[in-house]
């Protein structure tokens, strides 16, 4: 044996992305136009009118994928160096699926203030900021502050991308079961960054019987919590007020959404749910309950894995969301845009195709980015946060 190669490691040799010029420099004339002295005219134009940066640089189609490596996939706190391959992969997806240039920014700090300062300092060349794999609760403060202090869209994908695709899947799962979101009882197990955002999205979509569950039990309406996002949930009328463990509150629930850890749900728990139960077991790599155990009793089953039907995958959301937000120069990505994105993703699955094993489109379906982009622009324009209105989107 001379050598051993692994196709996964081979695909990562030298990284997964590179930069390339839009115009070649073949002679002195090219050099004079693209660099000095010609570039000075462009610099002066931007200096005199800063808005020209969107027309004359990469800013209008460039996203920073920012992480500190503290909450990477199912790997946890592995640091910025080990997180880099994930951020590179995200950049590849931005480019391949939506034609957006993206660059990984892996920060060697976990200090909240330093991360905020750094992102603000590099923001001039980026049209949007995609926060990635930053641990809770710091991710909430980082996103909030950057949204307030920057005039470009900031999006923490682990929170909002997950929530958007969960809602898209649930819209179609409810169609399969003949139920309505304002009537069903929904248990969300795991109230970290993704879980809180899922709860917020469900409430915004009309959920009226929501049970957020942490490892200590159900968060209840009127409860007193030190975590500010939990306290916000406790103040929502759509959150139930009865305490209990997961096994207690799952009884009679129509929907289970898990963003927690593997193996915590048993077949008898699904049996105790309401008729035609919906189970989204999204812990990775091991779901909260495997399909082999859940499907004899669940009407609809989904996971975060690609080797099972109905994969709840953030890739369905962020390319189209940023494409729409960048095109209309949205100052932020608001709740209306997120809801519109979820509805657009759900609509890609036609009623004639919809069934229990197909509630969410494939990430390779080219209609996803097209429909999400359109919905996001329409929502941005109607909610008044679009700086420009692309042709065809006039109200």
Number of C-alpha atoms within 10 A of each C-alpha: 3 3 4 5 7 7 8 8 10 10 10 13 9 9 13 15 14 9 7 6 6 6 8 10 14 8 8 10 11 14 15 13 14 16 13 11 10 14 14 13 12 15 15 11 15 17 12 10 10 11 11 14 18 17 11 13 14 14 18 20 20 22 26 25 25 23 29 26 28 20 19 23 16 11 13 14 17 14 19 21 12 14 26 21 15 19 26 21 17 22 22 20 18 24 16 12 21 21 15 21 21 25 23 22 21 20 20 14 15 17 12 13 13 14 19 17 12 11 20 14 10 11 17 13 17 22 27 30 25 23 22 29 24 24 20 14 13 14 19 16 14 22 18 14 14 20 18 12 11 17 15 22 22 26 25 24 22 23 23 25 26 27 28 31 28 27 24 27 25 26 22 25 30 21 16 20 17 9 14 14 20 16 12 18 22 27 24 24 25 21 22 18 24 22 25 21 20 26 25 19 21 24 20 15 18 13 21 20 21 27 30 27 24 17 11 9 18 24 26 24 23 16 14 14 14 7 9 12 18 19 17 16 24 21 15 16 15 20 23 20 17 11 16 16 14 22 15 13 22 26 16 18 22 26 27 21 25 27 24 23 19 17 13 15 21 14 16 13 20 29 18 18 22 17 15 19 24 29 28 27 31 25 21 17 14 16 23 25 26 19 18 8 14 24 18 11 21 23 17 25 26 29 29 24 18 11 8 13 18 22 27 29 21 20 21 28 27 28 26 29 27 32 25 30 27 28 19 24 25 26 22 21 23 17 17 17 26 26 22 24 33 27 22 23 28 27 20 23 20 12 12 6 10 18 17 20 17 20 31 29 24 20 17 11 12 13 18 26 28 20 21 31 28 19 24 30 31 24 23 28 20 15 13 11 18 23 15 16 17 15 7 7 13 10 7
